[in-house]
Amino acid sequence: MIPQKIFLTKGVGAHKDKLASFELALRDAGIEKCNLVCVSSIFPPNCKMISKDEGVKLLNPGEITYCVMARNESNELNRLISASIGLAIPKNGDQYGYLSEHHAFGEKGEKAGEYAEDLAATMLATTLGIEFNSDTAWEEREQEYKASGYIFKTTNITQSAEAHKSGLWTTVIAAAVFIAE
């Protein structure tokens, strides 16, 4: 089975129970009705990116649904948590790309997202033989990757939140959800 479509989504939930907090985050992301199976980090060749709204409509209650998911949770008062998925798609659609997961404490959403995006792009760049200096800033490498003509697109989806001020469990998720037809 090779998925033909993929969509990105994110969510946050808070509850006194850790599991219920996760369920609320799944609901916020629109993927709570599926039996999720987390897989590793390959963006399939010729896979089409679709919107969350379009993707959620294609899901059926109870179906086994593959995804790459980043998840973080805390009940520590005001603890900053984030979960991010990075994506790097090659210019040649017949080649595979990369998805990355990043989960962090004390990192704002923008920083977590850039890290995840950088990680996915770096993994793709190494498989394509693109030379780069890993010590340069992401913004510089992003331009190098895109200028190489091999990488078509990089992006991320990130959810960050402060753990609930009254000590409830807070869960953040970000996911790339695969659709097979």
C-alpha positions in Angstrom: 0.0 0.0 0.0 1.4 3.4 -1.1 -0.6 6.4 0.0 -1.7 8.7 -2.8 -2.7 11.7 -0.6 -1.5 13.3 2.6 -2.7 16.1 4.8 -1.2 18.0 7.7 -3.1 18.7 10.9 -2.5 19.8 14.5 -4.4 19.9 17.8 -4.3 20.6 21.5 -6.3 19.2 24.4 -6.4 19.7 28.2 -8.0 17.3 30.8 -7.4 15.9 34.3 -6.6 12.6 32.7 -3.6 12.2 30.4 -5.3 9.9 27.9 -8.4 12.1 27.7 -6.1 15.1 27.1 -4.7 13.2 24.1 -8.2 12.3 22.9 -9.1 16.0 23.0 -6.0 16.9 21.0 -7.0 14.3 18.4 -10.5 15.8 18.2 -9.0 19.2 17.8 -7.0 17.9 14.9 -10.0 16.1 13.4 -8.5 12.6 13.4 -10.1 11.1 16.6 -12.4 8.7 14.8 -9.5 6.6 13.3 -7.3 3.9 14.6 -4.0 5.6 14.1 -0.8 3.7 13.3 2.4 5.8 13.5 4.9 5.1 10.9 8.4 6.5 10.1 9.4 9.4 7.9 9.0 8.8 4.2 6.8 11.0 2.0 5.7 8.7 -0.8 6.6 9.4 -4.4 3.8 11.1 -6.4 1.8 11.7 -3.2 -0.5 14.7 -3.4 -0.8 17.2 -0.6 -4.5 18.0 0.2 -6.1 20.3 2.7 -7.1 19.2 6.2 -10.8 19.7 5.4 -10.5 17.6 2.3 -8.5 14.9 4.1 -10.8 14.6 7.1 -13.8 14.0 4.8 -12.0 11.0 3.3 -11.6 9.3 6.8 -14.0 6.7 7.9 -14.7 5.9 11.6 -12.7 2.9 12.8 -10.4 2.7 9.8 -6.7 1.9 10.3 -5.0 5.2 9.4 -1.3 5.6 9.0 0.4 8.8 10.1 3.6 10.4 11.2 2.8 12.0 14.5 4.7 14.3 16.9 3.2 14.4 20.4 4.1 16.1 23.6 2.3 16.4 27.0 2.8 17.9 30.4 0.8 18.7 33.6 3.6 21.0 34.9 2.0 24.4 35.4 2.6 26.8 32.5 5.2 24.4 30.9 5.7 25.3 27.2 5.4 22.3 25.0 5.4 21.9 21.3 5.0 19.1 18.6 6.0 19.6 15.0 6.1 17.8 11.7 8.5 18.9 9.1 8.2 18.1 5.4 10.6 18.2 2.5 9.3 17.3 -1.0 11.7 16.7 -3.9 11.3 18.5 -7.2 11.1 15.1 -9.0 7.7 13.7 -7.9 8.9 10.1 -8.7 11.3 10.4 -5.8 10.4 10.1 -2.1 10.6 12.9 0.3 10.9 13.1 4.1 8.8 13.9 7.1 10.3 14.5 10.5 8.8 14.7 14.0 10.0 17.1 16.7 8.8 17.3 20.3 10.1 20.0 22.6 9.8 21.6 26.0 10.4 25.3 26.4 10.4 26.0 22.6 7.9 28.3 20.9 6.0 27.0 17.9 8.0 29.0 15.3 11.4 27.6 16.5 10.1 24.0 16.8 8.6 24.3 13.3 11.8 25.6 11.8 13.7 22.8 13.5 11.4 20.1 12.1 11.4 21.6 8.6 15.2 21.8 8.7 15.5 18.2 9.8 13.3 16.9 7.0 15.1 19.0 4.4 18.5 17.9 5.7 17.5 14.2 5.5 16.2 14.7 1.9 19.3 16.7 0.9 21.6 13.9 2.1 19.8 11.3 0.0 20.0 13.6 -3.0 23.7 14.3 -2.6 23.3 18.0 -2.0 26.3 19.4 -0.3 25.7 21.8 2.6 27.3 23.0 5.8 25.2 21.7 8.7 26.6 24.6 10.9 24.9 27.3 8.8 21.6 28.7 9.9 18.4 27.1 8.6 17.5 30.2 6.5 20.7 29.9 4.6 20.5 26.2 4.0 16.9 26.5 3.0 17.9 28.8 0.2 20.8 26.5 -0.8 18.4 23.5 -0.9 15.9 25.3 -3.0 18.5 26.8 -5.3 19.9 23.3 -5.9 16.9 22.5 -8.1 16.3 19.2 -6.3 14.0 20.2 -3.5 10.6 21.5 -4.4 9.0 22.5 -1.1 9.7 22.5 2.6 7.1 23.2 5.2 6.0 22.4 8.8 2.9 22.2 10.9 3.4 22.9 14.6 1.2 23.0 17.7 2.5 24.6 20.9 0.8 25.5 24.1 1.5 26.2 27.8 0.4 23.4 30.1 -2.9 24.3 31.8 -2.4 26.8 34.7 -4.5 24.6 37.0 -2.4 21.5 36.5 -4.5 19.7 33.9 -2.7 17.4 31.5 -2.1 19.3 28.2 -1.3 17.5 25.0 -0.2 18.9 21.7 0.0 16.9 18.5 1.0 17.5 14.9 0.4 14.9 12.3 0.9 14.0 8.6 -2.0 11.7 7.8 -1.8 9.3 4.8 -4.8 8.6 2.6 -4.8 5.4 0.5 -7.4 5.0 -2.1 
